[in-house]
Amino acid sequence: MGKPVTTGVSDTGAFRGDIEGLRALAALLVAIFHIWMNKVSGGVDVFFVVSGYLITLSLLRQYDQQGRVRPLVFWAGLARRLLPAALLVIAAVLLGTWLLLPRSLWMSAMKESLAAMFYMENWLLALNSVDYLARDNLPSPVQHYWALSAQGQFYALWPFVVMLALYLSSRLALSQRRGLLLTFVSVFMLSLGFSIIHTAANQTFAYFNTFARVWQFALGGLVAITPWITVNGSLRRPLGWIGLAAIVSCGFLLDVSLSFPGYAALWPSLGAALVLGAGAGMLPLSARNLLSIRPLVWLGGISYAFYLWHWPVMIFLRASFGEPATTWYGGVVIMLLSLILAWLTTRLVEKPLRKHLGRRSPGFAYAAGLAAVAPLVLAILLWRNEVKDLTEEYRVPEVVDATLYPGARVLADGSPSGGITHAAIVPEPFMASKDVPRPYREGCHQGLYGTEATPCHYGSADGEMTIAVAGSSHATHWVPALDVIAQQRNWRLVSYTKNGCRFTALAEESPENRQNSCAQWNDNVLAAIAELEPDFVFTTATVAMTVDQPEHVPEGYVQQWQKLQALGFKILAVRDTPFMGFHVPTCVDMNGANSPQCSRPRNAALTETLVLEQLNVAGTATHFIDMSDYFCTRDTCPAVVGNVLVYKDKSHISTVYMKSLSSYLGQEIEQAMQEHAERHLVER
């Protein structure tokens, strides 16, 4: 068989306390950034590199000892190690979801738990990132399993990569190490190139895409087959500290969730690689010494279970206790409870089962895994069918009793109480996701990659006046109100709308300009409007205030209006609806319609002194419409008004509520028509 492949590899076969410490550090970073900073740290990227390092060494040791790589035996060992804790946490999540979370989260929790069990959670989240209406959904208690799913898919792939490398070494008369090196470098470069390109084109999808992450595992594999022990200690020592500093600083200096996994992910990944390589052989005053201290080694031993528990513990405590669970001391409680559960899981479940199953054949391990998964799958399917029956029976009413559901009329009349309270909320918060405007249901609303100006036609086909609607989903949610107006006044309504794409002359600068689709769509809509020759073009005038930016009128909007005016068209520019910043239906489902937790201060949702000079620059053909008083009182923006749920998610208005303010919007449009007519007479 010749010289073992792993001879000379960094501390092969020896316990590396610094690796346990590195895993502990990564787990701590993940939890700290999730709990206190509401962002991601790059700790998961460290896990990926470490996993690639350890799994490569494991496969090569198997080859050295048995003369070949045996995937089935390798996977059985992983199942013994990973499945007990993972399935235990999923079972706890399902129970906690049923007991503690609102019904609006049940279906997503079930779907994601099922995906997590079969190591497909990352692809489900990737697909949801493309589903524009699902992007505002609250995270499920198993969302963090996306990283485990990507690892699991790597574990399924990597034995064959190693086998291919060893085969090519034999066929091409290369040393085994050189064959492994060439193969791993090829995988690294191909995956990294794909990651950079894919991240630039669609970062939200790429974030969860395994193929955009394989290079991080391959990097760990490269470290594993490189004899770092031969590198001079005076060089390895600073490299280790540089790597450790890169890992710790990453989340503070980079916006990981919006920039990874492209070239930016090299930061923590190379940091982890440096720590792993520099730790070959103990050196005084090195990063390995720090990472090998007993508390970190202990935490590293339970880091897998700690990672599994910290996220659902955070979700359930925040759902149960609200604001107190988001404070610093609430975060401490989450950390301590997660640590306790992780220690108990490792001591009482993971280690005993791994020891017991380790004495059995690989076939027994697979059978035991299936036996553990089967009841969970059955429970999910039965529960899902029950919930599905409820959702399929529910229909968002097209027309409601205005005496029971006055909606916007309550604010128009100046009622501080929010209207009558003895009727059920419409739409039902549990079913709010089913409340979508007609353009979505009729297929004429463009998706994230659509470019065609596909029209939706409402009102009267030969109406006395034509209004064209153009814009993103924040223009689309006005269509139900405009549809009612068009029917009542014998107008023609034609909408051109697209997810994640504003009606702007600067679409090419938009982060939502996926594969240039937004810019192309804007050009096509302008051409369609020119051919339609409407009396007015209805679009959004501002972008709502969020935690990251004040409410403002984008320059691209103004330039677009000027293009329309040059074509001879008049513009109805409506102020954007308030951005709530949280999933309103879930809040109402958990806390009730009148809970102060489900409203937002008006001055936090709307700019009190909106600067409109930019609108004046657009010229006299633009009429600004502000409907804010139909969404907010003088002080607050409530979740429910007149027994009608105002929002279907964080920022999109329900169709029922939009219809309730149609008469007031109609008055604004008629006023705009009158003003434009008067201006025309003066100009003549």
N, C-alpha and C positions, 0 to 999 in steps of 0.2 A: 504493500500500500504506500510505502514511501514515507517521507517526512510529513508529520501531521500538519494540516492546514493552519491550525491555530498556534503553532509554535512561535514564540516571540511576540504574540499579540499581548496587548496591555493586560498584565495580571490575569491571564486566562486561568479560569477555574478557581481563582482566589476570591474571597469575599471582599467586595469594595464598599466600605462604609460610606465613601464619598458619593457613590451612586445612590445609595439610600437617602443620603442627605440632599442630593440634587432633586430626587423625586419629592422629598418633603418640601423643599423650597418651591418647586413648581406648584405643588398642591396648595401651599399657603398663598402664593401669589394669585392663583385662580380664585380661591375663596375670598381673600381680602378684597380683590378688585370687584368681584361679584357683589359682595355684601355691603361694603362701605362706599364704593366708587361707582357702582352701577355701570361697569365697563369691563373689558377683558384685558388680560395682562401679557399675553404671550406665553403663559405657563404651559398651555396645552401644546404649543410648538416644542417646548423642551421635552415634554412627555413623548412626543413623536420621535425625536432624535434618540432619546434614551431607549425607547422600545426597539428602534431599528438596530441599535448597538447590541442590546441584550439578545434579541431574537437571532441576529446573525451569528453571534457567538454560540448560541444554543444549537443552531442547525449545523455549524461547523464541528462542534464537539460530537454531535450525533454521527456525522460523517466520519470523523477520526476514529470513533469507538466501534461503529457498526459497518463501516465501509460504504455506506450509502445514506442518502437523506430519505427518511421515511415520513412523508407528510401526515399519514393517518395517525401514526404514533405521536408525532409532534402536536397535532391538533388536539388529540385526546389529553395530552398533558396540559395544554392551554385551557381546555374545558374544565379540567379539575381545578385549575387555579382561578379562573375568571367567572365561571357561571354561578357558583353558589351565592356569592355576594351580590352579583348583578341581578339575579332573579329574586333574591330576598328583597332588595330595594324596590324592584318593580312591583312586587306583591304589596309592599307597604304603601307605595305610591297609589296603587289602585284603591286600596282601602281608605287612604287619606283623602283621595279625590272624592270618593263617595260620601265621606263623612264631613269634609271641611270645605270643599270648593263648590262654587255655584254651578248650577246645571249647564250654564253656557260654556263651561270648560270641560265638561265630561267627555264629549265626543272627541275633542282634540287630544285629551289625555289618553283615551283608549287607543286611538289610532297610533299615537306616538309610542305608547307602551308596547304595542304589538310590533311596531317597526324596530324599537330598541331591542326586543327579545331576539330578533333575527338579524341584528347588526345592520339595519338599513335606515336608522334614524337620520343620518346625515343627508341621505337622498330625499327623504320626506321633507326635511327643512329646506333643502335646496329648491325643491319644486314649489314649496310654499313661498319662497322668496320671489318666485316668478308670478305666483298668484297674487295680483296686486291687492285684492280685497282681503286676503289672508295675512298680509304683512302687518296689519295692526293688531292681530290676535295676540293675547297675552301668552307668555311662554308657558309651556306645560311643565309639570314637575320632572319630566324625563328629558327635557331638551338637551341637557348636558351629555346625554348618551351619544350625541352626534360624534364626539371625539372617540368614544369606545367603538362606535360603528366603523369609523375610518380605520382604526387600529385593527379591528377584526378583519376587514377586507384586505388590509396589508398582510396580516398573518396568513390569510388564504392564498395570497399571491406569492409571497416571498420564498417559500420552499422551492417553488418552480423556477424562480429567478436564480437561486443558488444552484439548483440542479443543472440549469442551462449553462451557468458559468463554469461549473466543473466539467460538464460534457465538452464545452468548447475548448477548455484548457487541454483536454485529452486529444481532441481532434486536431487542434492547431499546434500541438507540441509546445504549449506554453506551461510555465509553472502554474500551479493551482492559484497561488496568490495573485499572479499577474492576470490570470483569466478572471478571477473575482473582481480585481480592481477595474479592468476594462469594462466588465459588465455593469458594475455598480456605477461607474462614472457615466456610462451611456444612459442608464436609467435616470440618474441624477440630472443630467443635462436636458434630456427630453422632457422630464416632468417639470423641471424648473422653467424651461422655455414655455411649455404649455401653461404653467401657472401664471407667468408674467403676462402673456397674451390674454389669457382667459380672465384674469383679474381686471385688466384694463377694459375689457369688453363688457363684463358682467360680474362685478366684484361680489355681489350678494350670493350669486350661485356658486362662484368659484370658491368662496369661503368654506363651503361644505363638500366640495367636489374632491373625492379621494384621489383622482388622477392629478389634481393640482397640489396634492399633499405628499405624494409618494416620494418626492425628492428629499423631504425631511427625514423619512425613514431610511432612504438610501444613504443620506449623509451619516446617519448613525452607523450603518453598515460599513461605510468607508473608514470611519474611525476604528471600527472593530478589527479590520484586517490590516491596519497600519501599525507597524512596530514603534509606537511612540516611546517605548522604554529606551530606545537608542538615541533619542533626542537629548541634547545636553540639558541638565537640570536647571542651569542658569537661564535657559530660554523657556523651559516648560513652566517654571514658577510664575513669571509675569503673564504668560499666555493664560494660565488658569485664572488669575485674578481679573484679567481683561474679560475673559468669558463670563465670569461670575457677575462682574459689573454690567455687562451687556444684558444679561438675563434680568437682573433686578431693575435696571433702568428702562427697559423696553416699554412697559405699560405706562410709565410716566411721561415718556417723550414721544410715543407714537400712538395714533388712534388706530389700535389694532383691528377693531371691528370694521373699519372702513377702508383699510389699506392692505390687509392680509388676504390671501397668502402669497402674493407676488414677491417681487424682489425685496420688499420691506420685511418679509418674514425671515430673510437671511440674518437679520439682527439677532433675535434670540436663538435661532437654530445654530448659527456659527458659534454663538456664545456657549451653548450646550456642548457642541462638538469640541471646543477648546477645553472646557472643563473636563470632559471625558478623557481626552487625549493627554492633557497635562497631568491628570491624576494617575498616570501609569507609573507606579513606583512612588513610595512615600518620600516626600521632601519636607524639610523643616520650613515653617512659615509659608506654607503653600495653601491654595484654596482647598486642597484635599483635606488638610488638617482641620480647617473650619467646618467643612461639610461632614466630617467624620465624628463630630462631637455626639455624645450619646443621645441628647434630646432629638436631634435631627435624624439620627439613625433609627430611633424608636418611631418617630413620626413617619419616616420613610417606609417602615414595615407595615404601617396601616394606611399609607397614602392612597392606595387604590380604593379602599372602603371609605376613606374620608372624602375623596372626590365624589364617590357615588352618593353619599349622604348629604353633603353640604347644600346642594341645590334644592332638593325637595324639602329639606328642613326649613330653608329660607322661604320657599314659596308657601308652605303650610303655616308657618308662624306669622308671616305677613298677612295671609288671608284671614287668620284667626284673630290677630291682635291689631292689625292696621298700623297706624302711625308709630306706636311705641316700638314695633319690631324693626322700624327703619332707622332708629336712633343708634348712636354708638354703643349704648349698653344693650340694645336689642341685638346688634351685630355680635357682641360678646356672647350673648346667650346662644345665638345660632352656631357660633364657632365651638363653644363648649359642648353643646348637645351633639353636634356632628362628630366631635372627637370621641365622645363617650360611645356613641353608636358605632363608630368605626372600630374602636377597640373591641367592643363586644362582638361585632360581626366577625372580625379577624380571629379572635380567640375562640369563639364558640361555634362558628359556622365554617369559615373559610379553611382554617388550619385542620380541624378534625376531619372534614369531608375530603380535603386534599390528601390527607394521610390515609384515610380509609380507602378512597378510590384509587390511590396510588398502588395499592396491593392487587388491584384487579386489572383485567385485560383492557386494552383500549375499547373493545366492543362494549364492555360493561359501562365504561365511562359515557359512551355515546347513548346507550340505553337509559342510563340514569339521567342524562341531560334531557332526553325526550320526555321521560316520565315527569320531570320537574316542570318542563315547559307546557305540557299538555293541559293541566288543569288551569293554568293562567290563560292560555289561549281560549279554552272553553268558557271561562268566566267572562272574558272580554267580549266574545262573540254573543253570548246570551245577553249581557248588559247592553251591548251595542244595538242588538235587535230591538230591545225594549225602548231605548232612546230614539232609535230610527223611526219606530212606529209613531212616536209622539211628533217628531219633526215633520214626517211626511203628511200627517193629518193637518198640520197647521198651515194656514194661508194668511198672508198679510192682507187685510181687507182693502179693497180698492176704494170703498166708500164707507165712512163711519158716521154715526149719529152725532151731529154737531152739538147737540145739547149735552151729550155725555163726554164728547171729545172735542172741546172748543179749540184746543191747541194754541196757535199763535194769537187767537182772539183774546185770550186771557191777558197777554202782555200788551196788546193793543188797547185794551180797556183799562190798563194800569192796575190790575189786580195784584197785590203783593202776595197773596196766598197761594198762587199757582193754580187756582181754579178748583173745581169740585174734586172730591177725593173718593167717592164711593164706587167708581168704575175701575175695572182692571186696566192696566197700562196697555196701550197699543202703539207700536207692535210689542208683543211679549218680549221682554229682554232676553229670555232664553233663546228666542227665535230671531233675534235681530239680524243675524247674518243672512236670513232669507229675504230680507227687505232690500231689494235692489231695484233701481230705476229700469224702466222698459228698455233703454238702449242696450243694457247688459243682457237682458233676457232675449232680445231680438237679434243679437249678433252683429249689430252695426256699430257698437262701441269697440274701438281698436284696442288690442292688447299691447303689451310693452314693446313688442317688435313690429307691430303693424305700421304700415306706411300709407295705406290707401285712405282717401277721404270718403269713407263709406257713410252715406246719409241715412238718417232715420227721419221718417215723415209722420207728423202729428197734426192735429187740428183739421182744418178744411183744405183739401187739395187745391181748390180754386178760391182761397181766402182773399179777403179785401186787402190784407197786408201780410208780408212775409218777414219772419224773424229767423235768422240763422244763429245757432248756438255753436260756439267754437271754444275748445279748451280741454283741460284735463278732467279727472273725476270730480274736481271741485266746480267745474262747469256743469258736468252731467247731473249732479244732484239737484240742480235747479230745474231740470227738464220736467219732473212731475208737476211743479207749480206752473210752469209755462204751458204745459199741455192743457191743464184746466183752463187757463186764460184763453188759449187759442180756441178751444172748443166753445167757450162762452161768447167770444167776440167774433167768431168766424174769421180767425186768422190762420195763416199757414205757418207751421213751425218745422224747421229742418235743422237737425243737430249733426255736428261733426265733432266727435269727442274721442279721446284716447287716454289710456292709463299712463300716469306718470309723465305726462307731456303737456306743458303749458303752451298756450297760444301766444307765441313770442317770436320776434325777429332774430333773437339770439339763441335759438334752440341748439345750435352747434356747441355752445358753451355750457349747456346743461349737463349735470352729472347723470341725468336720466336719458341722455341721447344715445341709447344702446344701438350700436352698429349704425349710427347716423339715422336711425329710424325717426326720431323726433323732428329733426331738421327736414327730412323728406316729407314727413306728414304735414308739417306746417306749410311747406311749399304747395303741396297738393290741396290743402284746405283753402289757401288763398286763391288758387286757380278755380276751385269748385265754387267759392263764394262769388268770384268775378262772373262766372257763368250763370249762377243762380240769380244774381242781382236782387238781393233782399232789400227791404226797406230799412232794417236795422240788423246789426250784428251784436249778439249778446255774448259777453265774455267776462271773465273775472278781472277786477281792476287792481287788486292788491294780493300780496301773499301774507297769510295770517302770521301773527306773532307766535313764536315758539320760544323754548328755553334758550335756543341758540341764536335767534335773530329777532329784531323788532319787526313789526308789521311795516311793509314798504311796497312801493310801486316799482316793480322792476323796469329798468331802462328798456329791456326788450319788449315789454308791453307797449310802451309809448311809441316805439319805432313801428310796431305792428299796426297800431291804430293809425299812425301817419300813412302807412301803406294803404290801409283801407280807405282813408279819406282821399288819398290821391286817386283812388278808383271811383270815388263819388259816393261812398257808403257812410252811413251814420252808425255810431257805436253806442251801445248800452253797456257801460262798465260797472259791474256790481262788486261791491266790497266783499272780500273773502269772509267766509263764516268763521266764527271763533274756533280756535284749536284748543281742545280740552287737555290734551297731554296724557290721558289715561283712557282705558277702555270703558266707556260709559255704560253699556249694557251690563257688563260684568259687575261693575260697581253697584248699579241699581239692583241687580239680582241678589247681591250679597247684603246690601245695606238698606235697601228700600228707596222709594222714589224721592222722599223728602230728606234724605240724609245729606248733611252738609259736606260729607266726604265726596259726594258725587256732583257737586257744583264747583265752579271756579270763579274767583273774583274777576269782575269785569275788567279791571285795570291790568290783570295778568293775562287776559285773553285778547284784549283789544287795546290798541294805542289810543290814548285819550285825545291827543292832539295830532291827528293824522295830517301829514303835510301833503297837500294836493297840488302844489305848484306844477308838478310833472304832468298832471292831467290837463292843466291849462295850456301847457306847451303843445299838447296834442291838437288843440284848436277847438273851434266851436261845434264841431260835428260829434264830439264825445260828451255823453251825459253820464254823470256819476250817480249811482244808486247805492244808498246805504241802508240796509235792512237790519242793522245790528240791534235795534230796539225790539225786534221781533224774536231775537235769540237771547237777549240779556235784559235784566232789570237794570236799574240805575247802579246797583252794586254787584250783582252776581249773574253768572250764566248758568242756569239750572240744567239738570239732566232731563227732567220731565216737566212739561208745561201743559196744563189743561188735560191731564191724563194721557198725553201723547209723549212717547219717548223721542226726544229731540235728535239724539245722535245714534247712529247704528254702529259706530266704533269710536275712534278718537276724535275724528274731525268731519266725517261725512254725515249729512243730515238724512234722517229717515224720510221715506216717501210720504208717509202719512202726515208728518209735520210740515213738509214742504207744501202739500196740498192745502193745509190749513191756513197758510199765509198767502195763498194765490191771489186773493182779492186785493190785498195790500200791495203786492208786487204789481198787479195789474194797474192799480192807481198810479204807481210810480212810472210805469211805462207810458201810460196815457199822458201823464204830465210831461214826460220827455218829448212825446210826439207833438204836444201843444207848443212847447218851447221851441222845438226845431221849426215848426210851421211859422211861428211868430218871427224867428230870426230870418227865415227865408223871405218873409214879406218885407222886413226892414231892409234886407240886402237888395231886394228888387227896387 
